Amino acid sequence: MAQEFVNGKIQPGKVVVFIKPTCPYCRRTQEILSQLPFKQGLLEFVDITATSEANEIQDYLQRLTGARTVPRVFIGKECIGGCSDLITMQESGELMTRLRQIGALQ
């Protein structure tokens, strides 16, 4: 079930971030991404604690991405990592380039 849930969220052309609301790195990731001009519906924050399968989701994210921690940021079908990876991409300009490539920005 966790695998279907995660795979159903990850889509080409969309940015999906798996989070826990109490996590400071998740909140920072949300702040960064929320400031960007995403097209309607192409940025989604998925609170895994809102499900009864948070542990199973994290287990599947570990199998899928190599890390169990949140946030897990997906640009299209590719996981770019967590908060520090997002910040590195933002500082280098790569984040905006990638978001434009998938057509996620206005």
N, CA, C and O atoms as a MOPAC input file, in Angstrom:
PM7 MOZYME 1SCF
protein

 N      0.82200 1    -1.20400 1     0.00000 1
 C      0.00000 1     0.00000 1     0.00000 1
 C      0.86200 1     1.26200 1     0.00000 1
 O      0.56100 1     2.20000 1    -0.73900 1
 N      1.92500 1     1.31300 1     0.80700 1
 C      2.80900 1     2.47900 1     0.85900 1
 C      3.45600 1     2.71600 1    -0.49800 1
 O      3.59300 1     3.85900 1    -0.93500 1
 N      3.85300 1     1.63800 1    -1.16400 1
 C      4.48400 1     1.75800 1    -2.48100 1
 C      3.51300 1     2.39500 1    -3.47600 1
 O      3.90200 1     3.28900 1    -4.22700 1
 N      2.27200 1     1.95100 1    -3.49000 1
 C      1.27200 1     2.51000 1    -4.39500 1
 C      0.99700 1     3.96800 1    -4.06500 1
 O      0.82400 1     4.79000 1    -4.96400 1
 N      0.95600 1     4.29200 1    -2.76500 1
 C      0.71200 1     5.66200 1    -2.33200 1
 C      1.81000 1     6.58500 1    -2.84700 1
 O      1.52700 1     7.61200 1    -3.46300 1
 N      3.06300 1     6.21700 1    -2.59300 1
 C      4.20400 1     7.03900 1    -3.01400 1
 C      4.26200 1     7.13300 1    -4.53700 1
 O      4.37300 1     8.22900 1    -5.08700 1
 N      4.18700 1     6.00800 1    -5.21100 1
 C      4.27000 1     6.00800 1    -6.67100 1
 C      3.12800 1     6.79100 1    -7.31600 1
 O      3.29600 1     7.36500 1    -8.39200 1
 N      1.97800 1     6.81300 1    -6.66400 1
 C      0.85100 1     7.57600 1    -7.17500 1
 C      1.04100 1     9.08300 1    -7.05900 1
 O      0.42300 1     9.84700 1    -7.80000 1
 N      1.88000 1     9.50500 1    -6.14700 1
 C      2.15200 1    10.93300 1    -5.95500 1
 C      3.23000 1    11.44800 1    -6.91100 1
 O      3.15300 1    12.57900 1    -7.39000 1
 N      4.23100 1    10.61200 1    -7.18300 1
 C      5.37100 1    11.02500 1    -8.01000 1
 C      4.95500 1    10.98700 1    -9.48000 1
 O      4.58900 1     9.93900 1   -10.01200 1
 N      5.02000 1    12.16600 1   -10.12800 1
 C      4.57500 1    12.25400 1   -11.51600 1
 C      5.51700 1    13.14300 1   -12.32100 1
 O      6.11600 1    14.07000 1   -11.77500 1
 N      5.65000 1    12.86300 1   -13.61700 1
 C      6.44600 1    13.74800 1   -14.46600 1
 C      5.84000 1    15.15500 1   -14.45900 1
 O      4.61900 1    15.30700 1   -14.44800 1
 N      6.68500 1    16.16600 1   -14.46500 1
 C      6.20400 1    17.53700 1   -14.53300 1
 C      5.73300 1    18.11400 1   -13.21300 1
 O      5.22700 1    19.23600 1   -13.17600 1
 N      5.88900 1    17.37700 1   -12.14100 1
 C      5.38500 1    17.80100 1   -10.83600 1
 C      6.49700 1    17.70400 1    -9.79500 1
 O      7.38300 1    16.85600 1    -9.89900 1
 N      6.44400 1    18.57300 1    -8.79700 1
 C      7.36600 1    18.49700 1    -7.66400 1
 C      6.56900 1    18.01400 1    -6.46000 1
 O      5.55700 1    18.60800 1    -6.08600 1
 N      7.04300 1    16.93000 1    -5.86400 1
 C      6.37800 1    16.33600 1    -4.70300 1
 C      7.40600 1    16.22300 1    -3.58600 1
 O      8.53200 1    15.77300 1    -3.79700 1
 N      6.99400 1    16.64200 1    -2.39500 1
 C      7.87800 1    16.59100 1    -1.23400 1
 C      7.16300 1    15.83500 1    -0.12400 1
 O      6.08300 1    16.22800 1     0.31600 1
 N      7.77600 1    14.75400 1     0.31800 1
 C      7.24500 1    13.97900 1     1.43900 1
 C      7.80900 1    14.58900 1     2.71500 1
 O      9.02300 1    14.72600 1     2.86700 1
 N      6.90900 1    14.95500 1     3.63700 1
 C      7.30400 1    15.71300 1     4.82900 1
 C      6.65900 1    15.16300 1     6.09600 1
 O      5.74200 1    14.34300 1     6.06700 1
 N      7.19500 1    15.66600 1     7.21500 1
 C      6.55400 1    15.58300 1     8.52300 1
 C      6.49100 1    17.02600 1     9.01500 1
 O      7.52200 1    17.69800 1     9.04600 1
 N      5.32200 1    17.52200 1     9.39900 1
 C      5.18200 1    18.93500 1     9.74600 1
 C      6.04400 1    19.40400 1    10.91500 1
 O      6.34500 1    20.59400 1    11.00900 1
 N      6.44200 1    18.51200 1    11.79500 1
 C      7.25900 1    18.91400 1    12.94400 1
 C      8.74400 1    18.99100 1    12.61600 1
 O      9.53300 1    19.44200 1    13.44600 1
 N      9.13500 1    18.56100 1    11.42900 1
 C     10.54500 1    18.51100 1    11.03600 1
 C     11.01600 1    19.89800 1    10.56200 1
 O     10.43100 1    20.45500 1     9.63300 1
 N     12.06100 1    20.45900 1    11.18500 1
 C     12.53400 1    21.78300 1    10.76900 1
 C     13.07700 1    21.79800 1     9.33500 1
 O     12.95400 1    22.81100 1     8.64700 1
 N     13.66400 1    20.71300 1     8.88200 1
 C     14.17300 1    20.64500 1     7.50700 1
 C     13.01700 1    20.60700 1     6.50900 1
 O     13.11500 1    21.15300 1     5.41000 1
 N     11.93900 1    19.96600 1     6.89600 1
 C     10.73800 1    19.94300 1     6.04900 1
 C     10.14500 1    21.33900 1     5.94300 1
 O      9.75000 1    21.77100 1     4.86000 1
 N     10.08300 1    22.04400 1     7.06900 1
 C      9.53300 1    23.40700 1     7.05600 1
 C     10.39600 1    24.32600 1     6.19200 1
 O      9.86300 1    25.15000 1     5.44900 1
 N     11.70400 1    24.19700 1     6.27900 1
 C     12.61300 1    25.02600 1     5.46900 1
 C     12.41700 1    24.71400 1     3.98400 1
 O     12.38600 1    25.62500 1     3.15700 1
 N     12.28700 1    23.43900 1     3.64800 1
 C     12.05300 1    23.03600 1     2.26500 1
 C     10.74800 1    23.63700 1     1.75800 1
 O     10.68500 1    24.13600 1     0.63500 1
 N      9.71200 1    23.58900 1     2.58300 1
 C      8.42200 1    24.17100 1     2.20700 1
 C      8.54800 1    25.67600 1     1.97300 1
 O      7.96800 1    26.20800 1     1.02600 1
 N      9.30200 1    26.36200 1     2.83300 1
 C      9.50000 1    27.80700 1     2.67900 1
 C     10.16800 1    28.11900 1     1.34400 1
 O      9.72400 1    29.00800 1     0.61700 1
 N     11.22200 1    27.39500 1     1.02700 1
 C     11.96200 1    27.63600 1    -0.21700 1
 C     11.07300 1    27.42500 1    -1.42700 1
 O     10.98100 1    28.29200 1    -2.29600 1
 N     10.42200 1    26.28100 1    -1.48500 1
 C      9.62000 1    25.94600 1    -2.66300 1
 C      8.35300 1    26.79300 1    -2.76500 1
 O      7.91500 1    27.11000 1    -3.87100 1
 N      7.76600 1    27.15900 1    -1.64500 1
 C      6.53500 1    27.94500 1    -1.66200 1
 C      6.74500 1    29.36100 1    -2.19700 1
 O      5.78000 1    30.02000 1    -2.58400 1
 N      7.97200 1    29.83300 1    -2.22500 1
 C      8.28200 1    31.16900 1    -2.73500 1
 C      8.43300 1    31.19300 1    -4.25700 1
 O      8.54000 1    32.26500 1    -4.85300 1
 N      8.44200 1    30.03000 1    -4.87800 1
 C      8.65500 1    29.96000 1    -6.32800 1
 C      7.31200 1    29.97100 1    -7.06600 1
 O      6.29900 1    29.52300 1    -6.53000 1
 N      7.31300 1    30.48600 1    -8.29600 1
 C      6.05600 1    30.63000 1    -9.05600 1
 C      5.62300 1    29.34600 1    -9.76200 1
 O      5.67500 1    29.25600 1   -10.98900 1
 N      5.20100 1    28.36500 1    -8.98700 1
 C      4.74100 1    27.09500 1    -9.56100 1
 C      3.39900 1    27.28500 1   -10.24700 1
 O      2.57200 1    28.08700 1    -9.81200 1
 N      3.19500 1    26.54000 1   -11.31900 1
 C      1.87500 1    26.47400 1   -11.93400 1
 C      0.95200 1    25.73900 1   -10.96100 1
 O      1.39600 1    24.90300 1   -10.17400 1
 N     -0.32400 1    26.06300 1   -11.03000 1
 C     -1.33400 1    25.45400 1   -10.15700 1
 C     -1.25600 1    23.93100 1   -10.20200 1
 O     -1.28000 1    23.33600 1   -11.27900 1
 N     -1.16400 1    23.30600 1    -9.03500 1
 C     -1.21800 1    21.85500 1    -8.93400 1
 C      0.08700 1    21.11900 1    -9.20000 1
 O      0.11500 1    19.88900 1    -9.17800 1
 N      1.17900 1    21.86000 1    -9.45300 1
 C      2.43800 1    21.18400 1    -9.78300 1
 C      3.43700 1    21.15900 1    -8.63000 1
 O      4.58400 1    20.75300 1    -8.81300 1
 N      3.01000 1    21.59100 1    -7.44600 1
 C      3.81500 1    21.47900 1    -6.23200 1
 C      2.92100 1    20.87200 1    -5.17400 1
 O      1.84100 1    21.38800 1    -4.88700 1
 N      3.37700 1    19.77000 1    -4.59300 1
 C      2.58200 1    19.10500 1    -3.55900 1
 C      3.46900 1    18.70500 1    -2.39200 1
 O      4.52900 1    18.10500 1    -2.57000 1
 N      3.01300 1    19.05000 1    -1.19800 1
 C      3.65800 1    18.60800 1     0.03000 1
 C      2.78900 1    17.49700 1     0.60900 1
 O      1.60000 1    17.69900 1     0.85600 1
 N      3.37600 1    16.33800 1     0.82400 1
 C      2.63800 1    15.17700 1     1.31000 1
 C      3.05000 1    14.90800 1     2.75200 1
 O      4.17300 1    14.48200 1     3.02200 1
 N      2.13500 1    15.16200 1     3.66500 1
 C      2.37000 1    14.93100 1     5.09200 1
 C      2.17900 1    13.44300 1     5.37100 1
 O      1.05300 1    12.94700 1     5.41500 1
 N      3.28800 1    12.74300 1     5.55700 1
 C      3.18200 1    11.30000 1     5.76200 1
 C      2.60600 1    10.94500 1     7.13100 1
 O      2.16200 1     9.81600 1     7.33800 1
 N      2.60700 1    11.89600 1     8.07000 1
 C      2.03500 1    11.60800 1     9.38600 1
 C      0.51100 1    11.63300 1     9.34700 1
 O     -0.13900 1    11.21900 1    10.30700 1
 N     -0.06100 1    12.11300 1     8.25100 1
 C     -1.52100 1    12.14100 1     8.11100 1
 C     -2.06600 1    10.77200 1     7.70800 1
 O     -3.27900 1    10.58600 1     7.61200 1
 N     -1.17300 1     9.82300 1     7.47300 1
 C     -1.59200 1     8.46800 1     7.12600 1
 C     -1.24100 1     7.53200 1     8.27100 1
 O     -0.46400 1     7.88300 1     9.15900 1
 N     -1.80900 1     6.35700 1     8.24300 1
 C     -1.47500 1     5.36000 1     9.26900 1
 C     -0.24900 1     4.55200 1     8.84800 1
 O      0.16900 1     3.63500 1     9.55500 1
 N      0.32300 1     4.89500 1     7.69600 1
 C      1.44200 1     4.11600 1     7.15400 1
 C      2.74100 1     4.90500 1     7.07300 1
 O      3.56100 1     4.64700 1     6.19200 1
 N      2.94500 1     5.86000 1     7.97200 1
 C      4.14300 1     6.70600 1     7.90500 1
 C      5.42500 1     5.86800 1     7.89400 1
 O      6.32600 1     6.13100 1     7.09800 1
 N      5.51400 1     4.87600 1     8.76100 1
 C      6.72400 1     4.04600 1     8.80700 1
 C      6.92500 1     3.25200 1     7.52300 1
 O      8.04500 1     3.13000 1     7.02700 1
 N      5.84100 1     2.71600 1     6.99300 1
 C      5.92400 1     1.94900 1     5.74800 1
 C      6.31000 1     2.85300 1     4.58000 1
 O      7.06400 1     2.45000 1     3.69400 1
 N      5.78300 1     4.08800 1     4.58800 1
 C      6.14700 1     5.04600 1     3.54200 1
 C      7.63100 1     5.36100 1     3.61700 1
 O      8.31400 1     5.39500 1     2.59300 1
 N      8.13600 1     5.59300 1     4.82700 1
 C      9.56600 1     5.87500 1     4.98000 1
 C     10.41700 1     4.66500 1     4.58600 1
 O     11.48400 1     4.82500 1     3.99300 1
 N      9.95800 1     3.47500 1     4.90900 1
 C     10.67900 1     2.27000 1     4.48500 1
 C     10.75600 1     2.19700 1     2.96100 1
 O     11.80600 1     1.88200 1     2.40100 1
 N      9.64600 1     2.48900 1     2.29900 1
 C      9.63600 1     2.44800 1     0.84000 1
 C     10.50200 1     3.56900 1     0.26200 1
 O     11.21700 1     3.35100 1    -0.71600 1
 N     10.44700 1     4.76000 1     0.85300 1
 C     11.30900 1     5.85200 1     0.37900 1
 C     12.78000 1     5.47800 1     0.49700 1
 O     13.59100 1     5.85600 1    -0.34800 1
 N     13.12400 1     4.73400 1     1.54800 1
 C     14.51000 1     4.29200 1     1.69400 1
 C     14.88300 1     3.33300 1     0.56800 1
 O     15.96800 1     3.44400 1    -0.00400 1
 N     14.00700 1     2.40500 1     0.24900 1
 C     14.29000 1     1.48300 1    -0.85800 1
 C     14.39100 1     2.23400 1    -2.18900 1
 O     15.21900 1     1.91000 1    -3.04100 1
 N     13.53400 1     3.23700 1    -2.34600 1
 C     13.46500 1     3.98300 1    -3.59700 1
 C     14.61600 1     4.97900 1    -3.76300 1
 O     15.14800 1     5.13900 1    -4.86100 1
 N     15.00000 1     5.65000 1    -2.66300 1
 C     15.94500 1     6.77000 1    -2.76400 1
 C     17.26000 1     6.55800 1    -2.02300 1
 O     18.21100 1     7.31600 1    -2.21400 1
 N     17.31800 1     5.53300 1    -1.18100 1
 C     18.53500 1     5.30900 1    -0.39800 1
 C     18.53500 1     6.01600 1     0.94400 1
 O     19.47600 1     5.86800 1     1.72400 1
 N     17.47900 1     6.79000 1     1.22600 1
 C     17.38500 1     7.48000 1     2.52100 1
 C     15.95800 1     7.40600 1     3.03200 1
 O     14.99600 1     7.49400 1     2.27000 1
 N     15.84800 1     7.24200 1     4.34300 1
 C     14.54000 1     7.10300 1     4.98300 1
 C     14.04500 1     8.43600 1     5.53600 1
 O     12.87500 1     8.58000 1     5.88900 1
 N     14.94700 1     9.39700 1     5.60500 1
 C     14.63400 1    10.67800 1     6.22400 1
 C     13.72800 1    11.52900 1     5.34000 1
 O     13.65500 1    11.34100 1     4.12600 1
 N     13.04500 1    12.46300 1     5.98100 1
 C     12.26500 1    13.46100 1     5.26200 1
 C     12.90200 1    14.82200 1     5.54600 1
 O     13.53100 1    15.00500 1     6.58800 1
 N     12.74800 1    15.75600 1     4.64400 1
 C     11.97900 1    15.67900 1     3.41700 1
 C     12.68100 1    14.85600 1     2.34400 1
 O     13.90700 1    14.75300 1     2.31400 1
 N     11.88300 1    14.28100 1     1.47900 1
 C     12.34300 1    13.63600 1     0.24000 1
 C     11.71900 1    14.43700 1    -0.88300 1
 O     10.49700 1    14.46800 1    -1.02700 1
 N     12.55400 1    15.08400 1    -1.68100 1
 C     12.09100 1    15.99100 1    -2.72900 1
 C     12.21600 1    15.31300 1    -4.08500 1
 O     13.29800 1    14.87600 1    -4.47700 1
 N     11.09900 1    15.23000 1    -4.79500 1
 C     11.07900 1    14.65700 1    -6.13700 1
 C     10.77300 1    15.75400 1    -7.14400 1
 O      9.77400 1    16.46400 1    -7.02800 1
 N     11.64600 1    15.88100 1    -8.12800 1
 C     11.38700 1    16.75500 1    -9.27200 1
 C     11.07800 1    15.80800 1   -10.41300 1
 O     11.96300 1    15.12600 1   -10.93100 1
 N      9.81400 1    15.77500 1   -10.79600 1
 C      9.38000 1    14.75000 1   -11.73900 1
 C      9.51500 1    13.39700 1   -11.06800 1
 O      9.09300 1    13.22500 1    -9.92400 1
 N     10.09100 1    12.45200 1   -11.75700 1
 C     10.24400 1    11.09000 1   -11.21100 1
 C     11.55900 1    10.90700 1   -10.45500 1
 O     11.82100 1     9.82800 1    -9.92300 1
 N     12.39400 1    11.96200 1   -10.40200 1
 C     13.72300 1    11.83900 1    -9.79800 1
 C     13.77000 1    12.45700 1    -8.41000 1
 O     13.33400 1    13.59100 1    -8.21000 1
 N     14.30500 1    11.69900 1    -7.45000 1
 C     14.51000 1    12.23800 1    -6.11200 1
 C     15.82400 1    13.00600 1    -6.11000 1
 O     16.87100 1    12.45500 1    -6.45100 1
 N     15.77000 1    14.28100 1    -5.72700 1
 C     16.99200 1    15.08700 1    -5.66800 1
 C     17.59800 1    15.06000 1    -4.27100 1
 O     18.69700 1    15.57800 1    -4.07200 1
 N     16.90800 1    14.46700 1    -3.30100 1
 C     17.43000 1    14.36600 1    -1.94700 1
 C     16.55000 1    15.07800 1    -0.95200 1
 O     15.32200 1    15.02000 1    -1.02500 1
 N     17.20800 1    15.76600 1    -0.00400 1
 C     16.49600 1    16.44200 1     1.06500 1
 C     16.72600 1    17.93800 1     1.03900 1
 O     17.02300 1    18.51200 1    -0.00900 1
 N     16.58800 1    18.56500 1     2.18900 1
 C     16.66700 1    20.01300 1     2.31800 1
 C     18.03000 1    20.56000 1     1.89400 1
 O     18.09500 1    21.52300 1     1.12900 1
 N     19.10500 1    19.96600 1     2.37400 1
 C     20.43900 1    20.48900 1     2.02900 1
 C     20.71300 1    20.35900 1     0.53700 1
 O     21.36500 1    21.22200 1    -0.05200 1
 N     20.22000 1    19.28500 1    -0.07900 1
 C     20.37800 1    19.11500 1    -1.52600 1
 C     19.59400 1    20.18500 1    -2.27900 1
 O     20.06900 1    20.71900 1    -3.28100 1
 N     18.39600 1    20.49400 1    -1.79500 1
 C     17.56200 1    21.53000 1    -2.40600 1
 C     18.25700 1    22.88800 1    -2.31200 1
 O     18.28900 1    23.63900 1    -3.28700 1
 N     18.80800 1    23.20000 1    -1.15200 1
 C     19.50300 1    24.47600 1    -0.95200 1
 C     20.71400 1    24.57700 1    -1.88000 1
 O     20.94600 1    25.62800 1    -2.47700 1
 N     21.48000 1    23.50600 1    -2.00500 1
 C     22.62500 1    23.48900 1    -2.90800 1
 C     22.18300 1    23.75300 1    -4.34500 1
 O     22.80900 1    24.53800 1    -5.05700 1
 N     21.10500 1    23.09700 1    -4.76800 1
 C     20.58600 1    23.30800 1    -6.11800 1
 C     20.08500 1    24.74400 1    -6.30300 1
 O     20.26600 1    25.33900 1    -7.36600 1
 N     19.46100 1    25.28800 1    -5.27100 1
 C     18.94800 1    26.64700 1    -5.34700 1
 C     20.10800 1    27.64000 1    -5.49400 1
 O     20.05800 1    28.54700 1    -6.32400 1
 N     21.14300 1    27.45700 1    -4.68300 1
 C     22.28400 1    28.37100 1    -4.70600 1
 C     23.04600 1    28.32500 1    -6.02800 1
 O     23.58100 1    29.34100 1    -6.47100 1
 N     23.09700 1    27.15200 1    -6.66000 1
 C     23.82600 1    27.01000 1    -7.92000 1
 C     23.00300 1    27.42800 1    -9.13800 1
 O     23.53900 1    27.56300 1   -10.23800 1
 N     21.69900 1    27.63200 1    -8.93600 1
 C     20.81700 1    27.96100 1   -10.04900 1
 C     20.23200 1    26.73400 1   -10.73200 1
 O     19.37100 1    26.85800 1   -11.60200 1
 N     20.69500 1    25.55200 1   -10.34300 1
 C     20.23200 1    24.31200 1   -10.96200 1
 C     18.74900 1    24.05200 1   -10.68100 1
 O     18.05200 1    23.47400 1   -11.51400 1
 N     18.26500 1    24.47800 1    -9.50600 1
 C     16.87200 1    24.23500 1    -9.14900 1
 C     15.92900 1    24.88700 1   -10.16300 1
 O     15.02100 1    24.23600 1   -10.68100 1
 N     16.14600 1    26.15500 1   -10.44000 1
 C     15.27400 1    26.85600 1   -11.39000 1
 C     15.37900 1    26.23400 1   -12.78200 1
 O     14.37600 1    26.10800 1   -13.48500 1
 N     16.57400 1    25.85300 1   -13.17200 1
 C     16.77200 1    25.20900 1   -14.47400 1
 C     15.95100 1    23.93200 1   -14.56600 1
 O     15.24700 1    23.70800 1   -15.55000 1
 N     16.04300 1    23.10200 1   -13.54000 1
 C     15.31300 1    21.83200 1   -13.54000 1
 C     13.80400 1    22.04600 1   -13.52200 1
 O     13.06600 1    21.33100 1   -14.20000 1
 N     13.34800 1    23.01900 1   -12.75700 1
 C     11.90900 1    23.29000 1   -12.68400 1
 C     11.38700 1    23.81300 1   -14.01500 1
 O     10.26500 1    23.49700 1   -14.41100 1
 N     12.18700 1    24.60400 1   -14.70100 1
 C     11.78300 1    25.07600 1   -16.03900 1
 C     11.75800 1    23.91200 1   -17.02500 1
 O     10.86500 1    23.83200 1   -17.86800 1
 N     12.73400 1    23.00900 1   -16.92300 1
 C     12.81900 1    21.87100 1   -17.84400 1
 C     11.57600 1    20.99300 1   -17.76900 1
 O     11.12800 1    20.46800 1   -18.78800 1
 N     11.01500 1    20.83100 1   -16.57300 1
 C      9.82100 1    19.98600 1   -16.45000 1
 C      8.53300 1    20.78800 1   -16.63200 1
 O      7.44100 1    20.22400 1   -16.57400 1
 N      8.65100 1    22.08300 1   -16.84900 1
 C      7.47300 1    22.90800 1   -17.09500 1
 C      6.63900 1    23.19800 1   -15.87300 1
 O      5.42900 1    23.39700 1   -15.98200 1
 N      7.27000 1    23.22600 1   -14.69200 1
 C      6.51800 1    23.39900 1   -13.44700 1
 C      6.27900 1    24.85700 1   -13.07500 1
 O      5.42900 1    25.15000 1   -12.23500 1
 N      7.01900 1    25.77300 1   -13.69200 1
 C      6.92700 1    27.18200 1   -13.30300 1
 C      6.03700 1    27.97800 1   -14.24600 1
 O      5.88000 1    27.63900 1   -15.42000 1
 N      5.45700 1    29.05000 1   -13.70000 1
 C      4.62500 1    29.94100 1   -14.51200 1
 C      5.49700 1    30.78500 1   -15.42200 1
 O      4.98400 1    31.60100 1   -16.18600 1

